[in-house]
Amino acid sequence: MKFKLIYPKWPKLDRQSEFHLPPHGPVVFAASLPDDVDVSFIDENLQSINFDDTVDVVGISMMLTVQVKRGWEIADMYRRKGIPVIFGGIATMLHAEETAEHADAVFLGESEGRMEQVLADLRNNCLKKVYNYLADRPPIESVGTARRDILQRDLYNYKGIQMVDLVHASRGCRFNCYPCAVAYLGGQKFRPRPIYKAIEEIGGIDNNRLFIVDNSLAQDTQWEMDLFREMIPLKKSWCCHPIEDKPAVLDLAAQAGAWYVYQAVFDTSDLIRERIKRYHDHGIGVEGTILLGLDHHTEDFIKRLIDFLLEIDLDLAEFTVLTPFPHTKAYDDLKRQDRIFSFEWNDYSADKVVYHPKQMPADKLQGLLDYAWNTFYQDEPQEMKMFRLLQRVVEKEMANNTYKPRNRDLASRAFGRDL
């Protein structure tokens, strides 16, 4: 069976650096396909789709809400040709009813151990419209090594610089944050992979730079420390979402190669100031993730927050506005209050205001988003701050004798500095 897997194109954030990471969902899904399936992959952000090639079935993997309308267009074109289309991925789960109108089948949930039945139904012409496994998650032990061999690896670099590969060591999240849909998608129970399986996958990735994409590693102290301890001999450099704010944990993370973290900065408290300082004391960089537009955010609050970010010496910052994605608390609250004024999914990019903020008009919040980007990067451009983070990891790789100078001269010329 020829299975064509497609990742629809999507627009970057307005101020986001123009580089592309290898998508994680499709390679994890591909690992769950039976051995007799011949799978090919197209990342439409970097490749063109040939709608005339011969395939038996098309799978469309959508991670972001801003991918869904393009995913529907692709599906409609294939279905007009008589080729069945199966949808899956995070955004499919968030927009299942609408997506089903463009699909032969919609798959909801985690795919390990499930695809044999789906494809058998396809062969027997009895494909179900919806396969809903959201409440019936497979054993975490069944999660195998992602199929990174389906990627065209040379596409995933930035100005000649090798970007990170994505990997996950757990699923689910015991937190249930206001703007987040993970409690719906992956459950509110932390489900760590067996450490030996995670280490086996991490060690087998032919890239020294990784992004551990778990929702949060700070969910089980002993598991987190055991994971970092086993990662030390691998000599990888990696970024992740928050690490637990305990000296013993941070020390092991640094030894294991923690490069930088994505850390939410939500106020100007000493707690945040000290948390950022402890990361830096352990040699771990910080990219602040700053969400604007919560109900208590006034114009004065946002401006004071930006000043605070400059004081605490963040390495990078990424600013977004609250976006009420379906199946989040934010969506439920704002919809109930009749405050969402746009359901145009292409605008759900986290840099466009689609609801009425409580403390200001929507256009004022949109302007404050621009103010945040401009103010934070006015003294040193984003590209230069990125260079400093990259320089740090290159120095570490050279010290460990793990540096792989792919297109080194090209990268040095692009940044105007020696790498």
N, C-alpha and C positions, 0 to 999 in steps of 0.2 A: 504494500500500500504506500503510495506517495502522498505524504502529508506535508503541506506547505504552511509554515508557521509565519505569521506576519505581525510585526509590531508597528502600529500606525504612527505616522509623524505627528509631532506636537510642537507648538511654539515655545521657545525658551521664555523665561521671565524677561521683562523689558531690560533689566540691568544685569542679568545673569551672564557670566562669561560663556563664550560660545565654544563649548566643548561637549562631547557626548561620552557618557559612561556606558559600558556594555550592559544592556538590560538584564535584570536578574530573573524576573518572572518567567520569561520564555525558556531560559536555560534550565531552570528548575523543573518546569513543566515537561520539557523534552526528555528529562531523565526518567519520567514516569511512563513514557510510551513503551509499548512492547518492542522486543528486539527486532521483530520482522517489519517494523514501520521504518520506511526511508524518509527521514525528516530533513527538510531544507528550511532555511530561515532568512527572512528579509527584515532588516531594520530600516523602515522607510525614512527615518531621519537622515540616513546616510546612503541609502540604496534606492534604486527605482524598482517598482513592481512590474514584472512581465505578466500581464493578464492572459497571455496566449500560451503559456507553457502547459504541459500536460500534467495534471495532478488529480488525485482521487478525492481529496478533501482539503479544505482550507481551515486552519485554526487562526483566530485573531485574538492576540493577547493584549489587553488594555490595562495599563496601570493607572493612568490619570484621567480625570473627567474631561480634560481638554483633548483627549484622544477619541472620545466616543463618537462624535459626529463623523470624523474621518473614518473610523472603523466601520460605521454603518454604511458609508459610501462604498468602501472596498467590498464589504459583504454583498451589497446589492448588485455590484458588477459581476461578481462570481456567480451568484445565484441566478442571474439572468442567463448565464452560460450553462446552467444545470449542474453546477458544482456545489456540493453541500458545504455549509459553513458552520463551524462550531466556535462559539465565543467563550473566553475565560479571562481570568485576571481580576485585579482589585476593582477597576472601574466597571467591569461587567457586573460584579456583585453589587455595586452601588447603584447601577442603572439597569437592573435586570429586566424589568417589565418593558421598557422602551427598546432595549437591545434585542429582546425576543422577537420583536416585530421585523427584525432584519436578519434573523438567524434560523437555521434548521434545528440547532440545539444551543442551549445556554448552559454552561457548566459553572456551578456555584460551589465554592469550597476548595479544599486541597485535593490534588489529583493523584497522589500516591495510592496505588492499588485499585484505582477506579477506572483507568482508561481502557483496560481490556474489555470490560463490559460495554462501555460506550462505543468502542470500535466494532465490537461484535454486533451490536444493535445496528450500526451503520451498514455493515455487510449484509445483514438480514433484512434491510429496508424497514426497520422498526425503531428508528431513532426517536427518542423522546424529546419533547420540546424543551424540557427543563430537567437537569440532573442537579438536585439540591442536596449537597453534603455539608452545608454550613453547620449543622448541629451534630454531624457524625464525622468527626475528624479522625484521620488515620493515626495509628501509633507513631509517635515522633521517631521511634527507632527505624521506621520504614523509609525515612527521608534519605535518599542517596546523594551521591556526588552530582552536582549540576553538569549538564552537557555543554560545557564551554567550547567544545569542538565544532558546534554549529555556527559559531561567530566568525566573521571575517575580522581577525584580530587587528590587522594593520589600520583599520578605520578608527580605532579608539585611541587616538592620541591628540595632544593639543600642541600645535606648533612644533611637532617633532618630539614632544615629551610623552613618555609612557604614562598613561593614566592608570587609575586603580581598577582592579577586578573586584566584583561584588561577591560576598559570601555571607551565609547566615549560620549562627550557632544555636539559635532558639527560635521558637514561634510563640505567639500569644503575648499578652501584656496584662499584668495585674493592675495597672493604672487605667483610668478611664478619663482621659483628659478632654476638656470641653470641646476643642475643635477637631478631635481625632476619631476616626472610624474603626480603629483596630479592635476595640471590644466587640464590634459587630462582625468584623472580618475574620479575626483569628482567635477570638475568645478572650475572656478576662483572666484566664489561667496561664501562668508562665509555664511553657513547655520546652525545657532545654533539651537539645540533642545530646546523646551520649558523647562525652568529651572526646573519646578516641575517634569517633566518626567525624566530628568537626575538625579535629587536628589532622586526620588523614586527608580530608578535603583541602584544608588550608595549605598543608605541606605539599600537596600535589599541584598547586596552581603555579604556573610558570610566570610569575610576576611577583616582584618583591613588595609591591604596593597594593594594599587591599582596603576595601571599605566593608567593615562588618556591619551589615544593614539591620541588625536586630533593633526592634523598637526602643529597647533600653537594655543595656547589660547590667544595670544596677537593680536587679530583682532578686538575686539569691547570692549572698556574699560568698559562701563557701564555693558554690559552682563557679562564680566569677573568678575567684582567686585560683581555683584549680585549673580553669581554662587558661588564664594568663601564664601560670607556671609551666604548663605544657607547651605554650607558644614560644617560650624564650629560646629554645634551641633552633627554632625555624628561622630566626633572624629576619622576620618580615617587618615592614613599616605599615601601619594601618591607622585609619580613622574610624570613628564610630559615633553613635549617639551617647548620651551621658554614661560616665563611669561613676561608680559609687564613691562618694566623698569621704573616704576613710584613708588615712595614710598608708596602711598596709596594702590596701587594694591599689591605690595610685602608684605605689612603689613597684608592685608586681607588673602593673600595666606598662610603666615606663621600661622596665626590664624586657617586657615582651614585645616592645617596639611601638607603643602608642605614639602616634605622630601628632594628631590633633583630634579634638572632639567637636561635635555639634552640640552646643549647650544653649538651651533656652534662657534668655535674659528677660525677665518679666517685670522687674522693678529695680529700684535704686538702693536696695538694702545692703547692709554690711554682709549679710549672708551670701549674696551674690558676689560682692567684691572679694570676700575671702575665698569663695569657691574658685573663682577665676585665678586668684593668686596661687592657690594650692596646685592647680593644674600647671601653671607656669613654673612653680618651684620644682616640679617633677619633670620639667622639660617637655611638657605636653602643650601644644598650641591649642587655641580656642577660636572656633568660628561661632560667633553668637548668632542665634536664630531669634529674630525679634518680630513678634506678631503685634500688629497695630490694629486698633478698632474695637477692643473689648469695651463693655458697657461703662467701665469706670475710666476709660481713657479720654481725658480732655486734651485740648491743644497744648496747654501748659505741661501736662504730664508727659506727653510724647516728646516735647522739646527738652524737658529735663532728663528724660531717659536717654536721648541721643547724646547729651552732654556727658552723662554718666558713662556711656559706652566708650567715649574717648578717654575718660579718666582712668578706666580700668585696663586700658591697653590691650583690647581685643586684637587678635591677629587678623581676623576678617569678620565681617558681619553681613548677614543676608536679611533683608527686610521684606515682609509680606503683610497683606491685610487679611483680617479674618474672612474666611470664605466658608459659607455654610454648605459643606458637602452633605449629600444625603446620608442618612444613618449615623449622624453625629448629634450630640446634644445641642450644638449650635444651630443646626438645621431645624431641629424640633422646636427649639425656643423661638427662633426668629420667624419661622413659618406660622407658628401659633399666634404670634404677635403681629402678623401681617406686615413684617418689615422687609421681606425679600422682594425686591422690585424687578429682578431679572432671573429667569431660568434658562437663559441662553448659555448652554454648557461650554461654549468656546470662551466665554468670559470668566469661567471658574478656574483661572490661572494663578490665583493668589496674589496678583498684582493689579486687580481691578475690583473696585467696590461694587458689590451687587446687592447691597442691603442698606437700610437706613440706620446709620449709627445713632447711638443714644445721645451723645454729647455734642454733635456737630452735623452739618449737612454732609452728604456723601461726597460732594466735590471737594469739600475742605479736607476730609480724610485722604482722598486721592492726592491732593496737593501735599499733605504732610508725608505721604509715602515718598514722594520726590524729594522733599526737604530732608528726610532721613538719609537717603542714599547720598545726596549731594553734600550734606554736612559731614557725614562720617568719612567720606573719601576725598574731602576737599584738599587736604594737605598731602596725602599720598594716594595715588590712584589704586584702584582695586587690583590691577594687574601687577603692580609692584608689591603689594602686600602678598599676593599669591606667590610671587617669585621668592619672597623671603621664606615662606613656608616650604616651598620646593627646595630652596637652597639648604634648608635645615635637614631635610630628609636625604638629600644627595650626600651631604657631609657624613651623616650617620651610615649610609650604605657604603661609602668609601672606607670608613673606619672598620666596618664589618667585612670588607672585601666582597660585598654583594652587589655593588653598583654595576648596572648594565647600561652602558652609554649608547642607547639607541638614538640615532639621529642627534648626537650631542651637539655638533656644530650648528645644525639648524636651530635647535632649541636655544643655544647661546645667542645666536644672532637675533632671534625673535624677541628675547628679553633684553638684549643689549648688555648682557653680563656673561661672565664665564661660568659655565656649569661643569 
